[in-house]
């Protein structure tokens, strides 16, 4: 689906908010998102939590191993 610029009448994809020919504002259709079902939202939150705690675990392990390596290297 294409949008028309009200100023220069050029066609552009619907995701554009400004005309690429003249720069005229043509609407905020790119920011409109479809609603996600609650089960998809819960799945997404679980994935974010797993990534967050996984990264935190890696940082802690890296820090502990680095300290252990530095202490034992000087012996």
N, CA, C, O and CB atoms as a CASP TS submission, in Angstrom:
PFRMAT TS
TARGET T0000
AUTHOR 0000-0000-0000
METHOD Language model
MODEL 1
PARENT N/A
ATOM      1  N   UNK     1       0.852  -1.183   0.000  1.00  0.00           N
ATOM      2  CA  UNK     1       0.000   0.000   0.000  1.00  0.00           C
ATOM      3  C   UNK     1       0.894   1.241   0.000  1.00  0.00           C
ATOM      4  O   UNK     1       1.905   1.292   0.700  1.00  0.00           O
ATOM      5  CB  UNK     1      -0.967   0.001   1.232  1.00  0.00           C
ATOM      6  N   UNK     2       0.515   2.210  -0.774  1.00  0.00           N
ATOM      7  CA  UNK     2       1.316   3.412  -0.933  1.00  0.00           C
ATOM      8  C   UNK     2       0.577   4.628  -0.374  1.00  0.00           C
ATOM      9  O   UNK     2      -0.653   4.668  -0.349  1.00  0.00           O
ATOM     10  CB  UNK     2       1.668   3.631  -2.410  1.00  0.00           C
ATOM     11  N   UNK     3       1.351   5.615   0.072  1.00  0.00           N
ATOM     12  CA  UNK     3       0.812   6.890   0.532  1.00  0.00           C
ATOM     13  C   UNK     3       1.092   7.946  -0.523  1.00  0.00           C
ATOM     14  O   UNK     3       2.035   7.830  -1.305  1.00  0.00           O
ATOM     15  CB  UNK     3       1.422   7.300   1.902  1.00  0.00           C
ATOM     16  N   UNK     4       0.270   8.960  -0.532  1.00  0.00           N
ATOM     17  CA  UNK     4       0.479  10.097  -1.440  1.00  0.00           C
ATOM     18  C   UNK     4       0.853  11.322  -0.614  1.00  0.00           C
ATOM     19  O   UNK     4       0.267  11.586   0.436  1.00  0.00           O
ATOM     20  CB  UNK     4      -0.801  10.380  -2.303  1.00  0.00           C
ATOM     21  N   UNK     5       1.831  12.056  -1.104  1.00  0.00           N
ATOM     22  CA  UNK     5       2.219  13.308  -0.457  1.00  0.00           C
ATOM     23  C   UNK     5       1.179  14.374  -0.806  1.00  0.00           C
ATOM     24  O   UNK     5       0.846  14.534  -1.980  1.00  0.00           O
ATOM     25  CB  UNK     5       3.659  13.756  -0.901  1.00  0.00           C
ATOM     26  N   UNK     6       0.655  15.112   0.187  1.00  0.00           N
ATOM     27  CA  UNK     6      -0.343  16.144  -0.114  1.00  0.00           C
ATOM     28  C   UNK     6       0.245  17.368  -0.814  1.00  0.00           C
ATOM     29  O   UNK     6      -0.492  18.150  -1.414  1.00  0.00           O
ATOM     30  CB  UNK     6      -1.022  16.578   1.160  1.00  0.00           C
ATOM     31  N   UNK     7       1.575  17.542  -0.742  1.00  0.00           N
ATOM     32  CA  UNK     7       2.197  18.726  -1.335  1.00  0.00           C
ATOM     33  C   UNK     7       2.655  18.495  -2.775  1.00  0.00           C
ATOM     34  O   UNK     7       2.344  19.291  -3.660  1.00  0.00           O
ATOM     35  CB  UNK     7       3.376  19.161  -0.493  1.00  0.00           C
ATOM     36  N   UNK     8       3.400  17.398  -3.013  1.00  0.00           N
ATOM     37  CA  UNK     8       3.957  17.193  -4.361  1.00  0.00           C
ATOM     38  C   UNK     8       3.329  16.007  -5.095  1.00  0.00           C
ATOM     39  O   UNK     8       3.712  15.722  -6.230  1.00  0.00           O
ATOM     40  CB  UNK     8       5.457  16.987  -4.269  1.00  0.00           C
ATOM     41  N   UNK     9       2.378  15.314  -4.475  1.00  0.00           N
ATOM     42  CA  UNK     9       1.649  14.185  -5.065  1.00  0.00           C
ATOM     43  C   UNK     9       2.538  13.010  -5.491  1.00  0.00           C
ATOM     44  O   UNK     9       2.195  12.289  -6.429  1.00  0.00           O
ATOM     45  CB  UNK     9       0.878  14.667  -6.254  1.00  0.00           C
ATOM     46  N   UNK    10       3.662  12.811  -4.822  1.00  0.00           N
ATOM     47  CA  UNK    10       4.494  11.643  -5.127  1.00  0.00           C
ATOM     48  C   UNK    10       4.075  10.479  -4.230  1.00  0.00           C
ATOM     49  O   UNK    10       3.612  10.674  -3.106  1.00  0.00           O
ATOM     50  CB  UNK    10       6.012  11.969  -4.935  1.00  0.00           C
ATOM     51  N   UNK    11       4.246   9.276  -4.750  1.00  0.00           N
ATOM     52  CA  UNK    11       3.895   8.085  -3.986  1.00  0.00           C
ATOM     53  C   UNK    11       5.085   7.620  -3.172  1.00  0.00           C
ATOM     54  O   UNK    11       6.233   7.742  -3.600  1.00  0.00           O
ATOM     55  CB  UNK    11       3.410   6.965  -4.914  1.00  0.00           C
ATOM     56  N   UNK    12       4.797   7.077  -1.980  1.00  0.00           N
ATOM     57  CA  UNK    12       5.849   6.532  -1.124  1.00  0.00           C
ATOM     58  C   UNK    12       5.284   5.392  -0.305  1.00  0.00           C
ATOM     59  O   UNK    12       4.068   5.323  -0.121  1.00  0.00           O
ATOM     60  CB  UNK    12       6.443   7.623  -0.203  1.00  0.00           C
ATOM     61  N   UNK    13       6.122   4.489   0.198  1.00  0.00           N
ATOM     62  CA  UNK    13       5.634   3.388   1.037  1.00  0.00           C
ATOM     63  C   UNK    13       4.969   3.919   2.308  1.00  0.00           C
ATOM     64  O   UNK    13       5.251   5.034   2.747  1.00  0.00           O
ATOM     65  CB  UNK    13       6.791   2.441   1.405  1.00  0.00           C
ATOM     66  N   UNK    14       4.097   3.121   2.886  1.00  0.00           N
ATOM     67  CA  UNK    14       3.344   3.556   4.062  1.00  0.00           C
ATOM     68  C   UNK    14       4.223   3.737   5.285  1.00  0.00           C
ATOM     69  O   UNK    14       3.828   4.436   6.218  1.00  0.00           O
ATOM     70  CB  UNK    14       2.255   2.566   4.372  1.00  0.00           C
ATOM     71  N   UNK    15       5.407   3.128   5.314  1.00  0.00           N
ATOM     72  CA  UNK    15       6.262   3.252   6.500  1.00  0.00           C
ATOM     73  C   UNK    15       6.944   4.614   6.593  1.00  0.00           C
ATOM     74  O   UNK    15       7.493   4.948   7.643  1.00  0.00           O
ATOM     75  CB  UNK    15       7.314   2.160   6.496  1.00  0.00           C
ATOM     76  N   UNK    16       6.925   5.406   5.527  1.00  0.00           N
ATOM     77  CA  UNK    16       7.562   6.720   5.538  1.00  0.00           C
ATOM     78  C   UNK    16       6.670   7.730   6.243  1.00  0.00           C
ATOM     79  O   UNK    16       5.461   7.766   6.016  1.00  0.00           O
ATOM     80  CB  UNK    16       7.873   7.188   4.105  1.00  0.00           C
ATOM     81  N   UNK    17       7.273   8.554   7.103  1.00  0.00           N
ATOM     82  CA  UNK    17       6.536   9.615   7.782  1.00  0.00           C
ATOM     83  C   UNK    17       6.691  10.960   7.074  1.00  0.00           C
ATOM     84  O   UNK    17       5.883  11.868   7.265  1.00  0.00           O
ATOM     85  CB  UNK    17       7.002   9.734   9.223  1.00  0.00           C
ATOM     86  N   UNK    18       7.742  11.077   6.252  1.00  0.00           N
ATOM     87  CA  UNK    18       7.999  12.296   5.501  1.00  0.00           C
ATOM     88  C   UNK    18       8.192  11.953   4.031  1.00  0.00           C
ATOM     89  O   UNK    18       8.705  10.886   3.694  1.00  0.00           O
ATOM     90  CB  UNK    18       9.233  13.039   6.058  1.00  0.00           C
ATOM     91  N   UNK    19       7.787  12.849   3.179  1.00  0.00           N
ATOM     92  CA  UNK    19       7.951  12.653   1.740  1.00  0.00           C
ATOM     93  C   UNK    19       9.430  12.714   1.393  1.00  0.00           C
ATOM     94  O   UNK    19      10.137  13.618   1.838  1.00  0.00           O
ATOM     95  CB  UNK    19       7.153  13.717   0.936  1.00  0.00           C
ATOM     96  N   UNK    20       9.902  11.756   0.599  1.00  0.00           N
ATOM     97  CA  UNK    20      11.313  11.737   0.235  1.00  0.00           C
ATOM     98  C   UNK    20      11.619  12.722  -0.897  1.00  0.00           C
ATOM     99  O   UNK    20      12.789  12.977  -1.184  1.00  0.00           O
ATOM    100  CB  UNK    20      11.727  10.327  -0.172  1.00  0.00           C
ATOM    101  N   UNK    21      10.596  13.274  -1.541  1.00  0.00           N
ATOM    102  CA  UNK    21      10.804  14.264  -2.604  1.00  0.00           C
ATOM    103  C   UNK    21      10.880  15.693  -2.062  1.00  0.00           C
ATOM    104  O   UNK    21      11.794  16.446  -2.396  1.00  0.00           O
ATOM    105  CB  UNK    21       9.683  14.165  -3.630  1.00  0.00           C
ATOM    106  N   UNK    22       9.893  16.060  -1.211  1.00  0.00           N
ATOM    107  CA  UNK    22       9.818  17.448  -0.753  1.00  0.00           C
ATOM    108  C   UNK    22       9.999  17.609   0.758  1.00  0.00           C
ATOM    109  O   UNK    22      10.176  18.730   1.235  1.00  0.00           O
ATOM    110  CB  UNK    22       8.497  18.036  -1.155  1.00  0.00           C
ATOM    111  N   UNK    23       9.959  16.525   1.511  1.00  0.00           N
ATOM    112  CA  UNK    23      10.155  16.600   2.958  1.00  0.00           C
ATOM    113  C   UNK    23       8.903  16.905   3.748  1.00  0.00           C
ATOM    114  O   UNK    23       8.984  17.121   4.957  1.00  0.00           O
ATOM    115  CB  UNK    23      11.167  17.624   3.263  1.00  0.00           C
ATOM    116  N   UNK    24       7.751  16.931   3.111  1.00  0.00           N
ATOM    117  CA  UNK    24       6.482  17.232   3.787  1.00  0.00           C
ATOM    118  C   UNK    24       6.101  16.081   4.721  1.00  0.00           C
ATOM    119  O   UNK    24       6.263  14.912   4.372  1.00  0.00           O
ATOM    120  CB  UNK    24       5.350  17.485   2.750  1.00  0.00           C
ATOM    121  N   UNK    25       5.590  16.423   5.917  1.00  0.00           N
ATOM    122  CA  UNK    25       5.114  15.419   6.862  1.00  0.00           C
ATOM    123  C   UNK    25       3.842  14.777   6.309  1.00  0.00           C
ATOM    124  O   UNK    25       2.896  15.479   5.950  1.00  0.00           O
ATOM    125  CB  UNK    25       4.855  16.050   8.264  1.00  0.00           C
ATOM    126  N   UNK    26       3.817  13.440   6.241  1.00  0.00           N
ATOM    127  CA  UNK    26       2.659  12.753   5.667  1.00  0.00           C
ATOM    128  C   UNK    26       1.934  11.851   6.667  1.00  0.00           C
ATOM    129  O   UNK    26       0.946  11.216   6.298  1.00  0.00           O
ATOM    130  CB  UNK    26       3.096  11.932   4.483  1.00  0.00           C
ATOM    131  N   UNK    27       2.387  11.775   7.908  1.00  0.00           N
ATOM    132  CA  UNK    27       1.670  10.997   8.916  1.00  0.00           C
ATOM    133  C   UNK    27       2.569  10.044   9.664  1.00  0.00           C
ATOM    134  O   UNK    27       3.644   9.678   9.189  1.00  0.00           O
ATOM    135  CB  UNK    27       0.557  10.230   8.279  1.00  0.00           C
ATOM    136  N   UNK    28       2.119   9.645  10.839  1.00  0.00           N
ATOM    137  CA  UNK    28       2.889   8.769  11.720  1.00  0.00           C
ATOM    138  C   UNK    28       2.439   7.323  11.600  1.00  0.00           C
ATOM    139  O   UNK    28       2.153   6.693  12.618  1.00  0.00           O
ATOM    140  CB  UNK    28       2.766   9.230  13.164  1.00  0.00           C
ATOM    141  N   UNK    29       2.367   6.788  10.425  1.00  0.00           N
ATOM    142  CA  UNK    29       1.909   5.406  10.273  1.00  0.00           C
ATOM    143  C   UNK    29       2.994   4.404  10.612  1.00  0.00           C
ATOM    144  O   UNK    29       2.681   3.250  10.908  1.00  0.00           O
ATOM    145  CB  UNK    29       1.424   5.168   8.863  1.00  0.00           C
ATOM    146  N   UNK    30       4.267   4.804  10.580  1.00  0.00           N
ATOM    147  CA  UNK    30       5.350   3.880  10.892  1.00  0.00           C
ATOM    148  C   UNK    30       5.405   3.514  12.348  1.00  0.00           C
ATOM    149  O   UNK    30       5.937   2.459  12.693  1.00  0.00           O
ATOM    150  CB  UNK    30       6.652   4.462  10.483  1.00  0.00           C
ATOM    151  N   UNK    31       4.869   4.358  13.225  1.00  0.00           N
ATOM    152  CA  UNK    31       4.933   4.083  14.654  1.00  0.00           C
ATOM    153  C   UNK    31       3.754   3.255  15.157  1.00  0.00           C
ATOM    154  O   UNK    31       3.741   2.838  16.315  1.00  0.00           O
ATOM    155  CB  UNK    31       4.998   5.375  15.414  1.00  0.00           C
ATOM    156  N   UNK    32       2.773   3.014  14.307  1.00  0.00           N
ATOM    157  CA  UNK    32       1.612   2.220  14.716  1.00  0.00           C
ATOM    158  C   UNK    32       1.991   0.748  14.678  1.00  0.00           C
ATOM    159  O   UNK    32       2.454   0.247  13.653  1.00  0.00           O
ATOM    160  CB  UNK    32       0.378   2.501  13.797  1.00  0.00           C
ATOM    161  N   UNK    33       1.795   0.054  15.796  1.00  0.00           N
ATOM    162  CA  UNK    33       2.126  -1.360  15.879  1.00  0.00           C
ATOM    163  C   UNK    33       0.871  -2.147  16.221  1.00  0.00           C
ATOM    164  O   UNK    33      -0.015  -1.667  16.928  1.00  0.00           O
ATOM    165  CB  UNK    33       3.236  -1.610  16.927  1.00  0.00           C
ATOM    166  N   UNK    34       0.819  -3.340  15.714  1.00  0.00           N
ATOM    167  CA  UNK    34      -0.307  -4.202  16.028  1.00  0.00           C
ATOM    168  C   UNK    34      -0.179  -4.684  17.469  1.00  0.00           C
ATOM    169  O   UNK    34       0.927  -4.894  17.968  1.00  0.00           O
ATOM    170  CB  UNK    34      -0.380  -5.401  15.047  1.00  0.00           C
ATOM    171  N   UNK    35      -1.322  -4.858  18.132  1.00  0.00           N
ATOM    172  CA  UNK    35      -1.305  -5.354  19.501  1.00  0.00           C
ATOM    173  C   UNK    35      -0.887  -6.815  19.512  1.00  0.00           C
ATOM    174  O   UNK    35      -1.284  -7.604  18.655  1.00  0.00           O
ATOM    175  CB  UNK    35      -2.683  -5.179  20.165  1.00  0.00           C
ATOM    176  N   UNK    36      -0.080  -7.149  20.502  1.00  0.00           N
ATOM    177  CA  UNK    36       0.344  -8.538  20.630  1.00  0.00           C
ATOM    178  C   UNK    36      -0.553  -9.238  21.635  1.00  0.00           C
ATOM    179  O   UNK    36      -0.963  -8.629  22.623  1.00  0.00           O
ATOM    180  CB  UNK    36       1.831  -8.633  21.059  1.00  0.00           C
ATOM    181  N   UNK    37      -0.864 -10.495  21.405  1.00  0.00           N
ATOM    182  CA  UNK    37      -1.675 -11.243  22.364  1.00  0.00           C
ATOM    183  C   UNK    37      -0.939 -11.389  23.694  1.00  0.00           C
ATOM    184  O   UNK    37       0.292 -11.362  23.722  1.00  0.00           O
ATOM    185  CB  UNK    37      -2.035 -12.629  21.799  1.00  0.00           C
ATOM    186  N   UNK    38      -1.675 -11.543  24.794  1.00  0.00           N
ATOM    187  CA  UNK    38      -1.041 -11.653  26.118  1.00  0.00           C
ATOM    188  C   UNK    38      -0.058 -12.820  26.231  1.00  0.00           C
ATOM    189  O   UNK    38       0.961 -12.705  26.913  1.00  0.00           O
ATOM    190  CB  UNK    38      -2.107 -11.801  27.179  1.00  0.00           C
ATOM    191  N   UNK    39      -0.353 -13.942  25.568  1.00  0.00           N
ATOM    192  CA  UNK    39       0.571 -15.071  25.673  1.00  0.00           C
ATOM    193  C   UNK    39       1.891 -14.782  24.964  1.00  0.00           C
ATOM    194  O   UNK    39       2.942 -15.244  25.407  1.00  0.00           O
ATOM    195  CB  UNK    39      -0.067 -16.330  25.092  1.00  0.00           C
ATOM    196  N   UNK    40       1.850 -14.021  23.864  1.00  0.00           N
ATOM    197  CA  UNK    40       3.088 -13.626  23.190  1.00  0.00           C
ATOM    198  C   UNK    40       3.868 -12.624  24.034  1.00  0.00           C
ATOM    199  O   UNK    40       5.097 -12.664  24.084  1.00  0.00           O
ATOM    200  CB  UNK    40       2.781 -13.029  21.808  1.00  0.00           C
ATOM    201  N   UNK    41       3.147 -11.731  24.690  1.00  0.00           N
ATOM    202  CA  UNK    41       3.807 -10.750  25.565  1.00  0.00           C
ATOM    203  C   UNK    41       4.482 -11.460  26.743  1.00  0.00           C
ATOM    204  O   UNK    41       5.601 -11.107  27.113  1.00  0.00           O
ATOM    205  CB  UNK    41       2.781  -9.700  26.085  1.00  0.00           C
ATOM    206  N   UNK    42       3.820 -12.451  27.330  1.00  0.00           N
ATOM    207  CA  UNK    42       4.409 -13.206  28.434  1.00  0.00           C
ATOM    208  C   UNK    42       5.641 -13.977  27.966  1.00  0.00           C
ATOM    209  O   UNK    42       6.637 -14.051  28.686  1.00  0.00           O
ATOM    210  CB  UNK    42       3.375 -14.171  29.036  1.00  0.00           C
ATOM    211  N   UNK    43       5.579 -14.545  26.773  1.00  0.00           N
ATOM    212  CA  UNK    43       6.719 -15.270  26.218  1.00  0.00           C
ATOM    213  C   UNK    43       7.892 -14.321  25.992  1.00  0.00           C
ATOM    214  O   UNK    43       9.038 -14.667  26.281  1.00  0.00           O
ATOM    215  CB  UNK    43       6.330 -15.966  24.898  1.00  0.00           C
ATOM    216  N   UNK    44       7.612 -13.132  25.479  1.00  0.00           N
ATOM    217  CA  UNK    44       8.650 -12.142  25.236  1.00  0.00           C
ATOM    218  C   UNK    44       9.304 -11.700  26.550  1.00  0.00           C
ATOM    219  O   UNK    44      10.524 -11.542  26.612  1.00  0.00           O
ATOM    220  CB  UNK    44       8.065 -10.931  24.497  1.00  0.00           C
ATOM    221  N   UNK    45       8.499 -11.499  27.597  1.00  0.00           N
ATOM    222  CA  UNK    45       9.042 -11.105  28.891  1.00  0.00           C
ATOM    223  C   UNK    45       9.919 -12.208  29.481  1.00  0.00           C
ATOM    224  O   UNK    45      10.951 -11.922  30.088  1.00  0.00           O
ATOM    225  CB  UNK    45       7.909 -10.759  29.859  1.00  0.00           C
ATOM    226  N   UNK    46       9.518 -13.460  29.306  1.00  0.00           N
ATOM    227  CA  UNK    46      10.323 -14.580  29.781  1.00  0.00           C
ATOM    228  C   UNK    46      11.661 -14.631  29.049  1.00  0.00           C
ATOM    229  O   UNK    46      12.699 -14.856  29.671  1.00  0.00           O
ATOM    230  CB  UNK    46       9.564 -15.902  29.599  1.00  0.00           C
ATOM    231  N   UNK    47      11.644 -14.424  27.739  1.00  0.00           N
ATOM    232  CA  UNK    47      12.884 -14.423  26.962  1.00  0.00           C
ATOM    233  C   UNK    47      13.808 -13.294  27.416  1.00  0.00           C
ATOM    234  O   UNK    47      15.018 -13.496  27.528  1.00  0.00           O
ATOM    235  CB  UNK    47      12.577 -14.285  25.461  1.00  0.00           C
ATOM    236  N   UNK    48      13.255 -12.117  27.677  1.00  0.00           N
ATOM    237  CA  UNK    48      14.069 -11.005  28.156  1.00  0.00           C
ATOM    238  C   UNK    48      14.676 -11.312  29.517  1.00  0.00           C
ATOM    239  O   UNK    48      15.836 -10.984  29.768  1.00  0.00           O
ATOM    240  CB  UNK    48      13.234  -9.732  28.232  1.00  0.00           C
ATOM    241  N   UNK    49      13.900 -11.939  30.396  1.00  0.00           N
ATOM    242  CA  UNK    49      14.390 -12.301  31.729  1.00  0.00           C
ATOM    243  C   UNK    49      15.534 -13.312  31.632  1.00  0.00           C
ATOM    244  O   UNK    49      16.529 -13.191  32.346  1.00  0.00           O
ATOM    245  CB  UNK    49      13.244 -12.876  32.586  1.00  0.00           C
ATOM    246  N   UNK    50      15.397 -14.308  30.752  1.00  0.00           N
ATOM    247  CA  UNK    50      16.439 -15.315  30.577  1.00  0.00           C
ATOM    248  C   UNK    50      17.717 -14.655  30.064  1.00  0.00           C
ATOM    249  O   UNK    50      18.809 -14.950  30.549  1.00  0.00           O
ATOM    250  CB  UNK    50      15.972 -16.426  29.603  1.00  0.00           C
ATOM    251  N   UNK    51      17.582 -13.768  29.090  1.00  0.00           N
ATOM    252  CA  UNK    51      18.759 -13.073  28.555  1.00  0.00           C
ATOM    253  C   UNK    51      19.404 -12.204  29.626  1.00  0.00           C
ATOM    254  O   UNK    51      20.628 -12.178  29.753  1.00  0.00           O
ATOM    255  CB  UNK    51      18.374 -12.211  27.337  1.00  0.00           C
ATOM    256  N   UNK    52      18.582 -11.492  30.399  1.00  0.00           N
ATOM    257  CA  UNK    52      19.105 -10.616  31.451  1.00  0.00           C
ATOM    258  C   UNK    52      19.898 -11.409  32.482  1.00  0.00           C
ATOM    259  O   UNK    52      21.035 -11.056  32.796  1.00  0.00           O
ATOM    260  CB  UNK    52      17.962  -9.860  32.138  1.00  0.00           C
ATOM    261  N   UNK    53      19.304 -12.478  33.011  1.00  0.00           N
ATOM    262  CA  UNK    53      19.990 -13.266  34.037  1.00  0.00           C
ATOM    263  C   UNK    53      21.165 -14.050  33.462  1.00  0.00           C
ATOM    264  O   UNK    53      22.142 -14.295  34.170  1.00  0.00           O
ATOM    265  CB  UNK    53      19.011 -14.223  34.703  1.00  0.00           C
ATOM    266  N   UNK    54      21.090 -14.444  32.201  1.00  0.00           N
ATOM    267  CA  UNK    54      22.220 -15.109  31.563  1.00  0.00           C
ATOM    268  C   UNK    54      23.416 -14.186  31.450  1.00  0.00           C
ATOM    269  O   UNK    54      24.543 -14.587  31.738  1.00  0.00           O
ATOM    270  CB  UNK    54      21.828 -15.615  30.191  1.00  0.00           C
ATOM    271  N   UNK    55      23.180 -12.951  31.032  1.00  0.00           N
ATOM    272  CA  UNK    55      24.271 -11.972  30.937  1.00  0.00           C
ATOM    273  C   UNK    55      24.834 -11.654  32.314  1.00  0.00           C
ATOM    274  O   UNK    55      26.049 -11.540  32.472  1.00  0.00           O
ATOM    275  CB  UNK    55      23.785 -10.681  30.258  1.00  0.00           C
ATOM    276  N   UNK    56      23.978 -11.512  33.301  1.00  0.00           N
ATOM    277  CA  UNK    56      24.432 -11.243  34.666  1.00  0.00           C
ATOM    278  C   UNK    56      25.293 -12.387  35.186  1.00  0.00           C
ATOM    279  O   UNK    56      26.313 -12.149  35.834  1.00  0.00           O
ATOM    280  CB  UNK    56      23.232 -11.019  35.597  1.00  0.00           C
ATOM    281  N   UNK    57      24.895 -13.620  34.910  1.00  0.00           N
ATOM    282  CA  UNK    57      25.673 -14.787  35.323  1.00  0.00           C
ATOM    283  C   UNK    57      27.043 -14.795  34.648  1.00  0.00           C
ATOM    284  O   UNK    57      28.050 -15.070  35.300  1.00  0.00           O
ATOM    285  CB  UNK    57      24.914 -16.082  34.996  1.00  0.00           C
ATOM    286  N   UNK    58      27.091 -14.497  33.359  1.00  0.00           N
ATOM    287  CA  UNK    58      28.373 -14.441  32.657  1.00  0.00           C
ATOM    288  C   UNK    58      29.298 -13.375  33.232  1.00  0.00           C
ATOM    289  O   UNK    58      30.502 -13.601  33.356  1.00  0.00           O
ATOM    290  CB  UNK    58      28.145 -14.177  31.182  1.00  0.00           C
ATOM    291  N   UNK    59      28.750 -12.226  33.582  1.00  0.00           N
ATOM    292  CA  UNK    59      29.563 -11.157  34.162  1.00  0.00           C
ATOM    293  C   UNK    59      30.136 -11.587  35.506  1.00  0.00           C
ATOM    294  O   UNK    59      31.313 -11.351  35.778  1.00  0.00           O
ATOM    295  CB  UNK    59      28.733  -9.873  34.324  1.00  0.00           C
ATOM    296  N   UNK    60      29.326 -12.209  36.345  1.00  0.00           N
ATOM    297  CA  UNK    60      29.796 -12.667  37.656  1.00  0.00           C
ATOM    298  C   UNK    60      30.869 -13.736  37.502  1.00  0.00           C
ATOM    299  O   UNK    60      31.901 -13.673  38.170  1.00  0.00           O
ATOM    300  CB  UNK    60      28.625 -13.212  38.490  1.00  0.00           C
ATOM    301  N   UNK    61      30.644 -14.717  36.632  1.00  0.00           N
ATOM    302  CA  UNK    61      31.630 -15.786  36.416  1.00  0.00           C
ATOM    303  C   UNK    61      32.926 -15.200  35.862  1.00  0.00           C
ATOM    304  O   UNK    61      34.011 -15.584  36.297  1.00  0.00           O
ATOM    305  CB  UNK    61      31.072 -16.865  35.449  1.00  0.00           C
ATOM    306  N   UNK    62      32.827 -14.289  34.922  1.00  0.00           N
ATOM    307  CA  UNK    62      34.002 -13.673  34.334  1.00  0.00           C
ATOM    308  C   UNK    62      34.800 -12.905  35.397  1.00  0.00           C
ATOM    309  O   UNK    62      36.029 -12.978  35.424  1.00  0.00           O
ATOM    310  CB  UNK    62      33.593 -12.737  33.187  1.00  0.00           C
ATOM    311  N   UNK    63      34.102 -12.170  36.271  1.00  0.00           N
ATOM    312  CA  UNK    63      34.763 -11.409  37.324  1.00  0.00           C
ATOM    313  C   UNK    63      35.448 -12.337  38.321  1.00  0.00           C
ATOM    314  O   UNK    63      36.607 -12.118  38.675  1.00  0.00           O
ATOM    315  CB  UNK    63      33.757 -10.511  38.045  1.00  0.00           C
ATOM    316  N   UNK    64      34.744 -13.367  38.775  1.00  0.00           N
ATOM    317  CA  UNK    64      35.316 -14.302  39.748  1.00  0.00           C
ATOM    318  C   UNK    64      36.502 -15.039  39.143  1.00  0.00           C
ATOM    319  O   UNK    64      37.540 -15.157  39.794  1.00  0.00           O
ATOM    320  CB  UNK    64      34.253 -15.309  40.226  1.00  0.00           C
ATOM    321  N   UNK    65      36.379 -15.534  37.926  1.00  0.00           N
ATOM    322  CA  UNK    65      37.480 -16.236  37.289  1.00  0.00           C
ATOM    323  C   UNK    65      38.668 -15.300  37.067  1.00  0.00           C
ATOM    324  O   UNK    65      39.816 -15.709  37.239  1.00  0.00           O
ATOM    325  CB  UNK    65      37.024 -16.843  35.961  1.00  0.00           C
ATOM    326  N   UNK    66      38.406 -14.060  36.689  1.00  0.00           N
ATOM    327  CA  UNK    66      39.485 -13.094  36.495  1.00  0.00           C
ATOM    328  C   UNK    66      40.236 -12.814  37.773  1.00  0.00           C
ATOM    329  O   UNK    66      41.465 -12.745  37.764  1.00  0.00           O
ATOM    330  CB  UNK    66      38.941 -11.808  35.942  1.00  0.00           C
ATOM    331  N   UNK    67      39.519 -12.650  38.884  1.00  0.00           N
ATOM    332  CA  UNK    67      40.181 -12.435  40.168  1.00  0.00           C
ATOM    333  C   UNK    67      40.972 -13.661  40.584  1.00  0.00           C
ATOM    334  O   UNK    67      42.105 -13.547  41.051  1.00  0.00           O
ATOM    335  CB  UNK    67      39.160 -12.082  41.245  1.00  0.00           C
ATOM    336  N   UNK    68      40.376 -14.836  40.414  1.00  0.00           N
ATOM    337  CA  UNK    68      41.061 -16.083  40.771  1.00  0.00           C
ATOM    338  C   UNK    68      42.332 -16.248  39.936  1.00  0.00           C
ATOM    339  O   UNK    68      43.371 -16.651  40.460  1.00  0.00           O
ATOM    340  CB  UNK    68      40.121 -17.300  40.568  1.00  0.00           C
ATOM    341  N   UNK    69      42.253 -15.942  38.656  1.00  0.00           N
ATOM    342  CA  UNK    69      43.405 -16.081  37.763  1.00  0.00           C
ATOM    343  C   UNK    69      44.525 -15.111  38.172  1.00  0.00           C
ATOM    344  O   UNK    69      45.697 -15.486  38.198  1.00  0.00           O
ATOM    345  CB  UNK    69      42.983 -15.828  36.293  1.00  0.00           C
ATOM    346  N   UNK    70      44.153 -13.859  38.491  1.00  0.00           N
ATOM    347  CA  UNK    70      45.167 -12.872  38.878  1.00  0.00           C
ATOM    348  C   UNK    70      45.854 -13.255  40.185  1.00  0.00           C
ATOM    349  O   UNK    70      47.064 -13.073  40.318  1.00  0.00           O
ATOM    350  CB  UNK    70      44.532 -11.487  39.013  1.00  0.00           C
ATOM    351  N   UNK    71      45.113 -13.777  41.139  1.00  0.00           N
ATOM    352  CA  UNK    71      45.681 -14.175  42.434  1.00  0.00           C
ATOM    353  C   UNK    71      46.606 -15.368  42.251  1.00  0.00           C
ATOM    354  O   UNK    71      47.704 -15.371  42.809  1.00  0.00           O
ATOM    355  CB  UNK    71      44.561 -14.514  43.449  1.00  0.00           C
ATOM    356  N   UNK    72      46.212 -16.361  41.504  1.00  0.00           N
ATOM    357  CA  UNK    72      47.003 -17.561  41.336  1.00  0.00           C
ATOM    358  C   UNK    72      48.153 -17.383  40.350  1.00  0.00           C
ATOM    359  O   UNK    72      49.080 -18.194  40.355  1.00  0.00           O
ATOM    360  CB  UNK    72      46.124 -18.681  40.886  1.00  0.00           C
ATOM    361  N   UNK    73      48.131 -16.390  39.536  1.00  0.00           N
ATOM    362  CA  UNK    73      49.206 -16.169  38.571  1.00  0.00           C
ATOM    363  C   UNK    73      50.454 -15.620  39.266  1.00  0.00           C
ATOM    364  O   UNK    73      51.572 -15.867  38.815  1.00  0.00           O
ATOM    365  CB  UNK    73      48.743 -15.204  37.464  1.00  0.00           C
ATOM    366  N   UNK    74      50.272 -14.890  40.341  1.00  0.00           N
ATOM    367  CA  UNK    74      51.396 -14.273  41.038  1.00  0.00           C
ATOM    368  C   UNK    74      52.077 -15.224  42.025  1.00  0.00           C
ATOM    369  O   UNK    74      53.022 -14.810  42.696  1.00  0.00           O
ATOM    370  CB  UNK    74      50.925 -13.038  41.768  1.00  0.00           C
ATOM    371  N   UNK    75      51.652 -16.434  42.136  1.00  0.00           N
ATOM    372  CA  UNK    75      52.273 -17.390  43.078  1.00  0.00           C
ATOM    373  C   UNK    75      53.496 -18.001  42.520  1.00  0.00           C
ATOM    374  O   UNK    75      54.133 -18.821  43.181  1.00  0.00           O
ATOM    375  CB  UNK    75      51.319 -18.475  43.454  1.00  0.00           C
TER
END
